């Protein structure tokens, strides 16, 4: 299986249904013409490591950072543009499943263990019922997974990151009003993502009447974590509060009583601040439904390879159905 982004493709191997993902390798997407060539390089590396005695794969699943519809797949942030059927034929596979990357990450949720997560304290973990993942990365991904009634799981991919972001206090109302001067629609992704952090930072500067240089998301995180920039620190705090409110909305919308998980590459960079922030308070702050949300566990996904586990489950369930 593979987890394919715009820069890197992570490949892994599952020897049998229920077996753990192993032999994980990361390949640079720009180095290959497409996923077939990258997969062939990965498999050649496995064969070399095992003295040429590696088995050929029978089934595969690729998680891709783009919308998945028909046979043609075009990655948003790379040059890969390919046919699913052509890749399947090139690799000699009986089946090739293509999933959106957050569909795959959502499928990983039922199998995540304590070594792959950092949980908010005080709420018992449970795998009963629907679960959701909210992932601030370059953009903001949202996905869910629900039991299928037969011991398996069904992923619910969507574009929840583009839902309208809602303020809850005067500061956030002023902030969103300020951002709307530049963007007619202020989605959650507009502020809660790698592309959104600079917008949030500049919006706070305007609201608070301070001069601030334009910074990248990485610079904002570094300045806030180091304690060397008060506005960067404030930006991260507001980010966590807004993320908590949005994650609570996702929990209510999906009925995600099995848990809401934070994925993506941004929050792990300031995990300590995240767990000390207003995230959990804002997650629960839904008026009459506060008790409902108080019973829902939340956790940060710390395993950067979690999506491969979701792709493995997609293969396992797909083969069982076939």
Backbone bond lengths (Angstrom), bond angles and torsions (degrees), N, CA, C in turn:
res aa  C-N    CA-C-N  psi(-1)  N-CA   C-N-CA  omega(-1)  CA-C   N-CA-C  phi
1 X - - - 1.457 - - 1.518 108.82 -
2 X 1.346 115.41 166.51 1.465 119.04 -178.23 1.516 110.09 -147.14
3 X 1.321 115.22 148.21 1.460 123.91 172.30 1.519 105.67 -116.43
4 X 1.338 116.58 109.24 1.455 122.22 -167.70 1.521 110.42 -112.56
5 X 1.322 115.92 118.32 1.453 121.73 175.11 1.516 110.72 -110.53
6 X 1.304 116.27 -166.38 1.455 120.20 -179.11 1.512 113.06 -76.67
7 X 1.336 117.60 -24.27 1.461 121.77 -176.28 1.518 112.44 -110.45
8 X 1.328 116.89 -44.52 1.463 121.47 -175.88 1.516 111.69 -125.66
9 X 1.324 115.28 151.37 1.462 122.63 171.54 1.521 107.41 -122.91
10 X 1.327 116.46 121.61 1.469 121.57 178.52 1.517 108.66 -101.27
11 X 1.317 115.96 122.04 1.456 122.01 179.18 1.520 109.67 -107.16
12 X 1.335 115.77 147.14 1.455 120.74 177.05 1.520 110.25 -146.07
13 X 1.328 115.55 169.49 1.463 122.64 -174.85 1.524 108.96 -128.16
14 X 1.329 116.40 136.96 1.468 122.34 171.64 1.516 107.15 -122.66
15 X 1.336 116.05 121.64 1.458 120.54 -172.73 1.526 112.75 -75.36
16 X 1.349 117.12 -30.48 1.459 121.05 -176.36 1.520 108.55 -159.61
17 X 1.335 117.78 162.47 1.461 119.40 177.62 1.526 111.76 -54.86
18 X 1.338 115.06 130.93 1.453 120.04 179.83 1.512 114.97 85.54
19 X 1.321 117.67 -9.81 1.466 121.21 179.57 1.524 109.63 -75.06
20 X 1.334 117.73 153.30 1.475 119.70 179.43 1.523 111.68 -71.94
21 X 1.314 115.39 157.36 1.460 120.82 174.36 1.528 108.54 -71.51
22 X 1.317 116.66 131.51 1.465 121.68 -179.13 1.521 109.78 -136.04
23 X 1.314 115.78 178.33 1.471 122.54 175.79 1.534 111.58 53.76
24 X 1.310 116.04 43.96 1.469 120.03 -177.82 1.522 109.98 -76.04
25 X 1.299 115.83 130.70 1.461 122.46 177.07 1.524 109.18 -133.96
26 X 1.319 116.30 144.69 1.462 121.23 177.11 1.516 108.81 -109.63
27 X 1.339 116.25 128.07 1.455 122.34 178.30 1.527 109.03 -120.38
28 X 1.312 116.00 146.83 1.462 121.24 -179.14 1.525 109.85 -81.11
29 X 1.316 117.39 122.00 1.461 122.03 -179.03 1.530 112.43 -56.21
30 X 1.350 120.24 -43.23 1.466 119.23 -178.56 1.528 114.35 -62.35
31 X 1.340 117.14 -16.12 1.463 120.03 -177.72 1.523 113.36 -80.00
32 X 1.339 118.12 -6.87 1.456 120.41 -173.60 1.524 110.85 -132.26
33 X 1.329 115.39 150.76 1.455 120.73 -178.96 1.521 111.81 -70.44
34 X 1.322 116.86 -28.22 1.459 120.41 -178.17 1.509 110.97 -172.85
35 X 1.332 117.96 -177.64 1.462 120.73 -176.48 1.522 113.75 -68.21
36 X 1.321 118.17 -29.45 1.460 119.46 178.53 1.527 110.16 -63.81
37 X 1.334 115.61 -45.39 1.466 119.11 -179.63 1.530 111.34 -66.05
38 X 1.334 117.01 -38.99 1.460 120.41 178.27 1.524 110.53 -66.00
39 X 1.338 117.08 -43.51 1.470 120.43 179.12 1.523 111.00 -63.80
40 X 1.322 117.14 -38.90 1.471 120.21 178.45 1.527 110.93 -64.29
41 X 1.330 117.13 -38.40 1.458 120.64 176.79 1.527 110.65 -65.69
42 X 1.328 116.50 -41.45 1.468 120.80 177.65 1.527 110.57 -61.12
43 X 1.341 116.57 -46.99 1.458 120.51 -178.53 1.532 111.47 -66.50
44 X 1.325 116.98 -35.68 1.468 120.23 176.44 1.524 110.15 -63.87
45 X 1.335 116.21 -38.56 1.457 119.62 176.91 1.519 112.04 -64.19
46 X 1.341 116.98 -39.66 1.465 119.98 177.01 1.527 110.64 -63.64
47 X 1.324 115.63 -43.94 1.463 119.16 179.75 1.523 110.80 -61.46
48 X 1.318 116.82 -40.95 1.457 119.83 178.10 1.506 112.52 -63.27
49 X 1.330 116.12 -38.86 1.467 120.48 -179.66 1.519 111.95 -69.55
50 X 1.346 117.09 -24.42 1.455 120.88 -178.94 1.527 112.15 -109.76
51 X 1.313 116.12 25.37 1.465 120.00 176.65 1.507 113.77 64.62
52 X 1.353 116.67 30.74 1.453 120.76 178.38 1.512 113.61 79.95
53 X 1.339 117.69 9.02 1.460 121.41 -175.04 1.525 112.49 -109.05
54 X 1.322 117.89 30.08 1.461 121.01 179.10 1.523 110.11 -85.28
55 X 1.340 116.14 141.21 1.454 120.37 179.15 1.519 111.04 -73.67
56 X 1.316 115.99 148.61 1.460 120.02 174.02 1.522 108.57 -78.71
57 X 1.330 118.93 143.27 1.468 120.59 178.84 1.523 110.86 -70.06
58 X 1.320 114.83 151.69 1.467 121.77 177.83 1.525 110.89 -106.31
59 X 1.328 115.59 -40.38 1.459 121.59 179.75 1.528 108.51 -128.53
60 X 1.315 116.37 154.28 1.464 120.38 177.99 1.518 110.03 -149.52
61 X 1.334 115.40 157.81 1.467 122.17 173.13 1.515 107.55 -139.74
62 X 1.309 116.36 131.80 1.460 122.37 178.66 1.531 108.92 -115.71
63 X 1.321 116.07 125.38 1.459 121.42 171.69 1.518 107.66 -94.14
64 X 1.327 116.72 125.97 1.462 120.88 -173.68 1.524 110.48 -125.17
65 X 1.323 115.64 143.55 1.466 121.53 -177.09 1.525 110.32 -84.56
66 X 1.335 115.27 64.10 1.456 121.40 177.65 1.520 108.07 -166.87
67 X 1.310 116.56 170.52 1.464 120.16 176.48 1.525 109.42 -70.75
68 X 1.321 116.33 141.90 1.459 122.15 -179.26 1.518 108.27 -114.69
69 X 1.329 115.09 123.31 1.457 119.09 179.85 1.509 110.87 -132.73
70 X 1.321 116.70 -93.71 1.460 121.22 -178.54 1.518 113.07 -87.33
71 X 1.313 115.10 -149.51 1.461 121.00 -175.89 1.524 112.04 -73.89
72 X 1.329 116.79 -29.20 1.465 120.80 -174.87 1.519 110.58 -90.17
73 X 1.326 116.68 130.38 1.454 122.61 -179.48 1.528 108.49 -123.13
74 X 1.323 115.98 124.82 1.459 121.72 177.28 1.521 108.21 -120.98
75 X 1.325 116.85 116.14 1.457 120.10 179.47 1.524 110.15 -72.40
76 X 1.309 115.53 138.63 1.459 120.99 -174.96 1.518 112.15 -67.53
77 X 1.335 116.55 -39.29 1.461 119.93 -171.11 1.523 113.69 -117.37
78 X 1.330 117.03 28.60 1.466 119.74 174.20 1.524 108.88 -154.33
79 X 1.331 115.63 176.97 1.463 120.54 -176.99 1.524 112.79 -86.15
80 X 1.320 118.97 -1.66 1.460 120.44 -177.77 1.524 110.67 -70.60
81 X 1.327 115.05 123.18 1.462 124.08 179.22 1.519 105.27 -142.44
82 X 1.345 116.73 108.89 1.458 117.67 -166.93 1.520 112.08 -144.67
83 X 1.324 115.13 165.08 1.455 123.76 176.39 1.523 109.00 -99.41
84 X 1.326 116.44 128.24 1.468 119.58 178.79 1.528 110.72 -59.01
85 X 1.326 117.09 -45.89 1.460 120.33 -177.65 1.525 111.94 -64.49
86 X 1.344 116.94 -35.94 1.468 119.75 178.90 1.526 111.19 -68.29
87 X 1.326 117.31 -39.19 1.462 120.08 177.46 1.522 110.15 -66.21
88 X 1.335 117.11 -41.96 1.462 120.43 178.43 1.525 110.72 -59.02
89 X 1.319 115.96 -43.49 1.464 119.92 179.86 1.526 111.08 -66.98
90 X 1.326 117.20 -42.05 1.468 120.63 -178.42 1.532 111.60 -62.73
91 X 1.329 116.71 -32.42 1.465 120.73 -177.85 1.524 112.46 -95.16
92 X 1.335 117.84 -2.41 1.458 120.98 177.94 1.521 113.48 65.53
93 X 1.336 117.05 38.43 1.462 121.83 -175.20 1.524 111.12 -94.11
94 X 1.322 115.97 146.13 1.461 120.05 170.88 1.524 110.59 -72.15
95 X 1.328 116.31 -35.59 1.465 119.76 178.73 1.520 109.36 -147.25
96 X 1.326 115.31 146.92 1.462 122.68 173.70 1.521 107.52 -136.98
97 X 1.321 115.56 115.88 1.456 120.93 179.18 1.523 109.55 -101.48
98 X 1.314 116.28 135.29 1.458 121.82 177.74 1.524 108.39 -113.94
99 X 1.339 115.21 129.90 1.451 121.24 -178.63 1.519 109.26 -128.53
100 X 1.322 116.42 148.35 1.452 120.19 166.06 1.520 108.47 -61.66
101 X 1.340 117.58 148.98 1.467 119.33 -175.13 1.526 112.55 -61.82
102 X 1.331 118.18 -34.10 1.460 118.80 178.75 1.518 112.52 -81.04
103 X 1.322 117.35 -21.42 1.459 120.35 169.48 1.526 109.23 -64.34
104 X 1.325 116.62 -43.73 1.455 121.01 178.08 1.523 111.61 -66.65
105 X 1.343 117.30 -42.30 1.457 120.02 178.83 1.528 110.62 -63.88
106 X 1.333 116.99 -38.58 1.462 120.22 177.20 1.527 110.75 -62.39
107 X 1.321 117.64 -41.27 1.466 120.76 179.12 1.522 112.40 -65.93
108 X 1.322 116.95 -20.23 1.465 119.09 178.86 1.523 112.14 -76.64
109 X 1.332 118.01 -19.47 1.469 121.28 -170.64 1.529 113.89 -58.56
110 X 1.346 119.32 -44.38 1.467 117.66 -177.73 1.530 113.73 -62.15
111 X 1.326 117.65 -24.22 1.457 119.97 -176.40 1.515 115.21 -100.45
112 X 1.331 118.78 1.40 1.459 120.69 -177.55 1.527 110.77 -71.26
113 X 1.329 115.47 134.79 1.455 121.32 178.40 1.510 112.06 -107.52
114 X 1.333 115.37 176.88 1.462 120.07 -176.00 1.527 112.59 -60.53
115 X 1.324 118.14 -28.51 1.456 120.68 179.31 1.510 113.60 -72.93
116 X 1.320 116.60 -9.39 1.465 121.61 -178.92 1.521 112.74 -109.02
117 X 1.324 116.48 0.77 1.461 121.45 -172.64 1.518 110.84 -136.18
118 X 1.326 114.88 158.54 1.455 121.87 164.20 1.522 106.08 -127.47
119 X 1.322 116.60 116.22 1.454 121.72 -171.34 1.530 111.79 -95.22
120 X 1.325 115.34 149.00 1.454 119.26 167.63 1.526 108.59 -69.40
121 X 1.309 118.54 135.00 1.467 120.49 -177.59 1.522 111.87 -73.43
122 X 1.328 114.47 159.14 1.449 120.00 170.90 1.503 116.22 94.01
123 X 1.337 118.39 -9.35 1.462 121.22 179.33 1.518 107.88 -124.68
124 X 1.307 117.43 121.81 1.461 121.65 -177.19 1.519 110.71 -64.37
125 X 1.339 115.84 136.80 1.459 121.00 177.70 1.523 109.17 -73.85
126 X 1.334 115.41 144.60 1.454 120.39 177.85 1.520 108.99 -148.57
127 X 1.322 115.90 149.27 1.461 120.02 176.52 1.520 110.42 -110.80
128 X 1.329 117.07 18.56 1.457 121.72 -177.74 1.525 109.62 -90.89
129 X 1.309 116.46 126.92 1.456 119.95 174.86 1.515 113.37 89.27
130 X 1.323 114.54 -178.48 1.462 121.62 -177.24 1.520 111.15 -63.47
131 X 1.331 115.24 150.16 1.462 122.70 176.12 1.518 108.33 -131.88
132 X 1.334 115.94 157.02 1.462 121.14 -178.61 1.514 110.21 -134.85
133 X 1.331 115.41 154.24 1.456 121.85 174.36 1.517 108.70 -129.62
134 X 1.326 115.87 136.03 1.467 123.54 176.26 1.521 106.13 -123.23
135 X 1.322 117.75 122.24 1.453 119.69 -170.95 1.510 114.76 -127.56
136 X 1.339 118.47 98.41 1.460 119.86 172.56 1.533 111.07 -74.97
137 X 1.320 115.19 111.76 1.457 121.26 173.93 1.513 106.86 -129.04
138 X 1.313 117.97 -132.61 1.460 120.09 172.63 1.523 109.29 -58.18
139 X 1.340 115.72 -45.01 1.453 122.78 170.68 1.521 108.62 -113.45
140 X 1.327 116.27 -158.92 1.467 120.72 178.50 1.520 108.43 -124.90
141 X 1.325 115.40 110.53 1.457 120.49 178.94 1.517 111.27 -95.19
142 X 1.320 115.58 147.56 1.460 122.10 176.44 1.523 108.15 -138.12
143 X 1.318 116.69 135.13 1.453 120.82 177.45 1.509 110.49 -150.77
144 X 1.319 115.96 166.96 1.452 120.91 178.14 1.512 110.39 -143.50
145 X 1.341 115.43 166.72 1.459 121.05 177.29 1.518 107.63 -145.78
146 X 1.337 116.01 136.97 1.463 121.27 -178.05 1.524 109.26 -129.59
147 X 1.351 117.45 149.10 1.466 120.11 176.18 1.529 110.50 -63.40
148 X 1.328 115.92 143.07 1.466 119.12 -179.46 1.523 113.08 -93.63
149 X 1.346 116.71 2.53 1.463 120.44 179.09 1.508 114.29 82.75
150 X 1.354 116.73 -1.34 1.466 120.40 -179.71 1.517 111.81 -126.71
151 X 1.317 115.15 20.66 1.455 119.67 -179.84 1.513 113.94 91.74
152 X 1.339 117.56 -0.06 1.454 121.62 179.60 1.520 111.18 -112.99
153 X 1.332 114.47 -169.29 1.467 120.36 -175.75 1.523 109.99 -136.64
154 X 1.333 115.08 148.09 1.462 122.11 177.09 1.522 108.04 -120.81
155 X 1.323 116.49 126.64 1.466 120.88 179.22 1.516 110.52 -82.81
156 X 1.326 115.29 148.69 1.465 122.73 178.34 1.526 108.43 -120.13
157 X 1.332 117.78 86.93 1.470 119.41 177.49 1.519 110.15 -75.32
158 X 1.307 116.04 154.11 1.459 120.19 178.28 1.509 110.56 -168.63
159 X 1.296 116.23 -169.40 1.463 123.02 -179.88 1.526 109.54 -124.62
160 X 1.347 115.73 46.44 1.449 120.96 -176.79 1.508 114.76 -62.17
161 X 1.323 117.39 -21.65 1.458 120.24 178.67 1.517 113.29 -63.61
162 X 1.341 116.32 -17.38 1.464 119.89 -179.33 1.525 112.44 -97.63
163 X 1.350 116.55 7.62 1.461 119.50 172.72 1.531 109.83 -67.68
164 X 1.306 116.54 151.57 1.460 121.44 -177.26 1.524 111.04 -65.64
165 X 1.325 116.39 134.14 1.457 121.89 179.22 1.530 109.47 -83.66
166 X 1.346 115.70 136.98 1.471 120.12 -176.49 1.522 110.94 -112.54
167 X 1.330 118.07 133.54 1.468 121.23 174.76 1.520 110.76 -83.22
168 X 1.341 117.18 158.63 1.465 120.02 178.50 1.525 112.76 -126.67
169 X 1.334 118.26 -7.21 1.465 119.92 178.53 1.530 109.27 -144.10
170 X 1.327 115.61 178.44 1.463 119.72 -174.74 1.525 112.02 -63.89
171 X 1.340 116.63 -38.58 1.463 119.25 179.65 1.514 110.58 -61.93
172 X 1.330 116.63 -47.12 1.457 119.34 -177.92 1.525 111.35 -68.79
173 X 1.316 117.35 -33.44 1.471 119.81 175.96 1.522 110.60 -63.68
174 X 1.329 116.29 -43.19 1.463 120.32 177.73 1.520 110.86 -65.66
175 X 1.335 116.56 -39.40 1.456 121.25 -179.87 1.524 110.67 -62.95
176 X 1.331 116.79 -49.38 1.460 119.19 -178.84 1.524 111.70 -66.70
177 X 1.336 117.53 -35.25 1.465 120.13 176.46 1.517 110.50 -62.65
178 X 1.337 115.40 -38.07 1.463 120.30 178.60 1.530 111.07 -66.30
179 X 1.331 116.18 -44.85 1.464 120.20 -178.69 1.525 110.78 -66.41
180 X 1.335 117.08 -32.66 1.467 119.92 179.46 1.522 112.87 -66.32
181 X 1.313 118.07 -13.58 1.469 119.29 173.40 1.532 110.99 -65.79
182 X 1.330 115.34 -27.98 1.467 120.49 -178.64 1.524 113.04 -103.28
183 X 1.350 117.15 -25.55 1.462 121.03 -176.52 1.529 108.79 -133.52
184 X 1.319 115.95 123.96 1.460 119.55 -177.23 1.524 111.58 -63.76
185 X 1.333 116.02 -33.66 1.467 120.18 179.74 1.521 108.37 -120.80
186 X 1.326 116.58 120.46 1.464 120.96 177.36 1.522 107.63 -99.77
187 X 1.317 115.09 96.96 1.465 121.00 177.19 1.522 109.64 -82.81
188 X 1.326 116.09 170.58 1.461 120.02 174.47 1.533 110.34 -60.03
189 X 1.330 116.58 -40.73 1.458 119.77 -179.57 1.524 112.42 -63.46
190 X 1.329 116.59 -27.89 1.464 119.89 -177.08 1.523 111.66 -60.72
191 X 1.356 117.68 -26.54 1.459 121.18 179.54 1.533 113.06 -119.05
192 X 1.318 118.08 -27.91 1.465 121.23 -171.08 1.525 111.60 -105.16
193 X 1.322 116.03 61.89 1.460 121.52 -177.55 1.521 109.01 -167.10
194 X 1.331 115.39 176.74 1.454 119.12 176.71 1.515 112.20 -64.20
195 X 1.328 116.65 -37.46 1.465 119.07 176.86 1.525 110.50 -76.83
196 X 1.344 116.87 -19.77 1.447 120.88 -176.35 1.512 115.21 -89.16
197 X 1.338 118.27 -28.31 1.464 119.82 -178.30 1.527 113.05 -56.41
198 X 1.338 120.12 -44.12 1.469 118.97 176.90 1.533 112.73 -62.62
199 X 1.344 117.23 -34.35 1.461 120.42 177.40 1.522 110.00 -67.03
200 X 1.322 116.70 -43.10 1.467 121.74 177.55 1.523 110.91 -62.34
201 X 1.318 116.70 -43.09 1.463 122.69 -179.61 1.528 110.88 -61.22
202 X 1.319 116.92 -47.91 1.461 120.35 -179.53 1.527 111.61 -69.60
203 X 1.347 116.96 -35.61 1.451 119.41 177.31 1.517 112.19 -63.68
204 X 1.329 116.65 -42.02 1.466 120.19 176.97 1.522 111.18 -63.62
205 X 1.323 116.67 -39.25 1.464 120.09 178.73 1.525 110.50 -59.84
206 X 1.334 117.32 -43.32 1.464 120.51 179.43 1.528 110.83 -65.50
207 X 1.330 116.65 -45.12 1.467 120.33 -178.14 1.520 110.90 -62.92
208 X 1.322 117.04 -39.32 1.457 121.00 -177.21 1.526 112.47 -88.71
209 X 1.336 116.63 -2.80 1.450 120.71 174.96 1.512 114.27 68.66
210 X 1.335 116.06 36.10 1.464 120.10 178.78 1.521 109.38 -118.25
211 X 1.320 115.34 150.58 1.461 120.58 175.95 1.520 108.85 -82.68
212 X 1.316 115.91 137.21 1.463 119.49 -179.10 1.517 109.59 -147.11
213 X 1.332 117.36 133.34 1.468 119.50 176.34 1.514 110.60 -69.63
214 X 1.315 115.92 154.83 1.468 120.49 175.21 1.529 108.50 -70.30
215 X 1.324 116.45 125.01 1.456 121.41 -178.09 1.519 110.20 -122.64
216 X 1.323 116.08 154.84 1.455 120.80 173.41 1.528 109.03 -79.58
217 X 1.330 115.54 166.88 1.468 120.04 177.35 1.520 110.52 -58.51
218 X 1.325 117.10 -42.30 1.470 120.60 -179.33 1.523 111.03 -63.01
219 X 1.322 117.16 -40.72 1.465 120.67 179.14 1.527 111.50 -66.35
220 X 1.322 116.61 -37.01 1.468 120.37 178.22 1.521 110.27 -65.55
221 X 1.324 116.82 -45.29 1.464 120.28 178.53 1.525 110.35 -62.64
222 X 1.313 117.05 -45.52 1.472 120.45 -179.07 1.525 111.03 -62.74
223 X 1.330 116.95 -44.66 1.461 120.17 -179.24 1.508 112.27 -66.20
224 X 1.332 116.88 -38.78 1.452 120.36 178.79 1.508 112.80 -69.50
225 X 1.328 116.90 -41.48 1.461 120.83 -179.14 1.523 111.98 -71.06
226 X 1.316 117.26 -35.68 1.463 120.50 -179.60 1.521 112.18 -75.57
227 X 1.318 117.14 -16.22 1.454 120.81 -177.73 1.508 113.81 74.32
228 X 1.330 116.38 18.15 1.459 120.74 -177.18 1.526 112.91 -94.05
229 X 1.333 117.48 -7.87 1.462 121.21 -176.87 1.518 108.54 -140.22
230 X 1.322 116.59 111.42 1.468 121.23 -175.72 1.522 111.58 -63.60
231 X 1.338 117.42 -38.35 1.458 119.36 -178.76 1.525 110.82 -69.11
232 X 1.327 117.63 -38.24 1.465 120.60 176.50 1.524 110.44 -63.25
233 X 1.327 116.06 -40.79 1.461 120.39 177.76 1.525 110.85 -62.41
234 X 1.323 115.84 -44.51 1.456 121.08 178.36 1.528 110.56 -63.42
235 X 1.315 117.48 -37.75 1.460 121.68 178.86 1.518 110.90 -60.34
236 X 1.320 117.58 -44.55 1.460 120.66 179.81 1.526 111.45 -65.04
237 X 1.329 116.54 -37.95 1.464 119.37 178.81 1.530 111.35 -64.70
238 X 1.329 116.39 -44.22 1.466 120.00 178.94 1.534 109.94 -66.98
239 X 1.323 116.69 -38.58 1.459 121.52 176.49 1.529 110.14 -54.87
240 X 1.330 117.17 -49.63 1.469 121.58 -177.97 1.522 111.41 -63.53
241 X 1.332 117.04 -40.29 1.465 120.56 179.71 1.529 110.78 -65.47
242 X 1.328 117.11 -47.15 1.461 120.68 177.94 1.520 111.49 -61.87
243 X 1.335 116.67 -39.96 1.459 121.12 179.34 1.528 110.22 -63.34
244 X 1.336 117.20 -39.57 1.448 120.14 177.81 1.522 112.57 -62.00
245 X 1.337 116.23 -44.86 1.456 119.79 177.73 1.514 112.31 -62.50
246 X 1.327 116.69 -41.31 1.464 120.58 179.95 1.524 110.68 -67.84
247 X 1.343 117.27 -42.74 1.462 120.30 179.30 1.521 110.94 -62.86
248 X 1.340 117.51 -35.56 1.454 120.42 175.12 1.519 111.90 -63.65
249 X 1.338 116.98 -38.08 1.469 120.83 175.91 1.518 111.09 -62.50
250 X 1.348 116.55 -41.62 1.465 120.93 178.55 1.524 110.05 -63.09
251 X 1.342 116.65 -42.74 1.463 120.76 179.69 1.523 110.97 -59.93
252 X 1.330 116.80 -43.73 1.458 120.51 179.33 1.530 111.45 -67.21
253 X 1.320 117.08 -41.22 1.459 121.28 -176.67 1.526 111.59 -65.48
254 X 1.336 116.54 -42.44 1.463 120.41 -177.24 1.525 113.00 -92.46
255 X 1.325 117.18 -7.45 1.463 118.56 -172.99 1.517 110.74 61.29
256 X 1.338 115.95 44.26 1.470 121.81 -171.24 1.525 111.41 -82.02
257 X 1.328 116.19 65.33 1.454 120.71 -176.41 1.524 112.72 -74.77
258 X 1.319 116.91 -12.27 1.459 120.63 175.12 1.512 113.67 -80.23
259 X 1.320 117.80 -11.88 1.460 120.73 176.81 1.513 113.17 135.67
260 X 1.332 115.03 153.73 1.461 122.61 173.01 1.521 107.08 -120.47
261 X 1.318 116.31 128.32 1.445 123.17 -173.72 1.532 109.84 -116.74
262 X 1.324 115.87 138.65 1.466 120.99 177.97 1.518 108.04 -99.91
263 X 1.331 115.69 119.01 1.461 121.75 178.09 1.514 110.24 -110.73
264 X 1.333 115.96 -158.87 1.461 120.46 178.97 1.513 112.27 83.04
265 X 1.313 115.31 170.24 1.459 120.09 -172.73 1.512 115.89 -95.40
266 X 1.337 118.70 -4.51 1.463 120.18 -173.49 1.525 112.71 -84.79
267 X 1.314 118.23 -54.62 1.463 121.57 -171.91 1.535 112.59 -61.77
268 X 1.333 120.80 -37.37 1.466 118.37 177.86 1.527 113.90 -58.04
269 X 1.318 117.75 -19.12 1.465 120.35 -179.55 1.527 112.18 -75.95
270 X 1.332 116.82 -16.99 1.470 119.29 174.17 1.531 109.11 -137.04
271 X 1.324 115.53 49.63 1.462 121.55 -173.88 1.525 112.04 -59.74
272 X 1.335 117.17 -41.72 1.463 119.65 -179.49 1.508 112.01 -59.65
273 X 1.326 116.52 -46.47 1.465 120.94 177.95 1.525 110.26 -63.59
274 X 1.321 117.38 -40.27 1.460 121.62 179.94 1.529 110.99 -57.64
275 X 1.334 117.66 -46.68 1.456 120.42 -177.57 1.527 112.39 -73.30
276 X 1.326 117.34 -19.97 1.470 120.62 176.65 1.529 111.90 -94.34
277 X 1.331 117.11 -0.44 1.462 121.97 -172.42 1.532 111.23 -85.95
278 X 1.321 114.55 -174.26 1.466 121.81 177.75 1.522 112.38 -84.40
279 X 1.326 118.02 9.56 1.470 120.49 -176.26 1.519 111.58 -52.55
280 X 1.329 117.30 -54.92 1.457 120.49 -173.59 1.536 110.85 -67.47
281 X 1.321 117.21 -38.65 1.462 120.70 177.56 1.524 110.57 -60.30
282 X 1.333 116.32 -45.25 1.457 120.51 -179.52 1.531 111.53 -71.92
283 X 1.327 117.28 -30.92 1.460 121.32 176.30 1.523 110.17 -58.50
284 X 1.330 116.30 -40.35 1.459 121.45 -176.24 1.526 113.68 -87.13
285 X 1.320 118.18 -15.41 1.472 121.69 -169.64 1.523 111.39 -78.35
286 X 1.336 115.75 71.26 1.465 121.48 -178.71 1.530 110.87 -125.14
287 X 1.342 116.17 41.54 1.456 120.38 174.29 1.513 112.77 59.80
288 X 1.333 115.89 -125.10 1.461 121.09 -176.21 1.526 112.94 -62.75
289 X 1.340 117.56 -18.63 1.460 119.70 -178.54 1.528 112.66 -97.50
290 X 1.339 116.69 14.19 1.461 119.36 175.80 1.532 112.25 -56.60
291 X 1.338 120.35 -45.10 1.474 118.90 178.58 1.532 113.11 -61.64
292 X 1.319 116.95 -36.50 1.468 121.72 177.55 1.524 110.14 -59.48
293 X 1.340 116.75 -46.99 1.456 121.17 -177.87 1.524 112.01 -75.75
294 X 1.327 117.12 -30.18 1.464 120.09 179.61 1.520 111.51 -62.21
295 X 1.328 117.13 -24.29 1.464 121.17 -179.22 1.528 112.99 -88.71
296 X 1.328 117.87 -3.26 1.463 121.54 -177.99 1.526 109.52 -95.02
297 X 1.346 118.35 122.19 1.463 119.72 178.94 1.522 111.74 -72.55
298 X 1.315 116.54 149.22 1.460 122.72 173.68 1.521 108.64 -128.09
299 X 1.322 116.20 148.81 1.463 120.71 -176.66 1.516 110.02 -154.44
300 X 1.312 115.38 155.58 1.468 123.28 174.43 1.514 108.67 -99.74
301 X 1.325 116.96 126.67 1.467 121.12 175.61 1.525 108.63 -77.39
302 X 1.317 116.56 119.25 1.463 121.66 -178.49 1.526 112.58 -101.53
303 X 1.325 117.56 -12.40 1.459 122.55 -178.96 1.525 109.42 -86.26
304 X 1.316 116.99 112.54 1.467 120.72 -178.25 1.529 112.58 -71.55
305 X 1.333 117.58 -10.36 1.464 121.23 -178.81 1.525 112.24 -105.61
306 X 1.328 117.16 13.98 1.463 120.50 -174.47 1.517 112.44 -57.65
307 X 1.328 117.79 -37.42 1.465 120.34 -176.64 1.524 112.39 -61.14
308 X 1.338 117.47 -26.34 1.461 119.58 177.26 1.525 110.57 -64.92
309 X 1.334 116.63 -35.56 1.454 119.56 176.30 1.514 111.90 -63.74
310 X 1.332 117.02 -36.52 1.451 120.67 176.09 1.519 111.79 -66.41
311 X 1.326 116.80 -40.12 1.466 120.13 177.24 1.519 110.51 -64.10
312 X 1.341 116.94 -37.87 1.464 120.60 177.92 1.526 110.73 -63.07
313 X 1.349 116.79 -41.42 1.462 119.86 177.92 1.526 110.70 -65.13
314 X 1.331 117.42 -36.72 1.465 120.55 177.70 1.514 110.90 -60.65
315 X 1.337 117.00 -41.19 1.470 120.49 177.23 1.520 110.23 -63.77
316 X 1.334 115.56 -49.93 1.462 120.98 -176.18 1.532 111.38 -58.20
317 X 1.341 116.17 -48.87 1.455 119.74 -179.18 1.519 111.60 -68.25
318 X 1.335 117.49 -37.87 1.446 120.88 -179.83 1.508 112.52 -66.01
319 X 1.328 117.24 -42.45 1.461 120.98 178.29 1.522 110.70 -65.02
320 X 1.342 116.58 -38.95 1.466 120.39 179.28 1.528 110.53 -63.26
321 X 1.335 116.55 -38.28 1.462 119.54 179.55 1.518 111.63 -72.48
322 X 1.345 115.47 -36.80 1.462 119.93 -178.83 1.533 110.51 -66.87
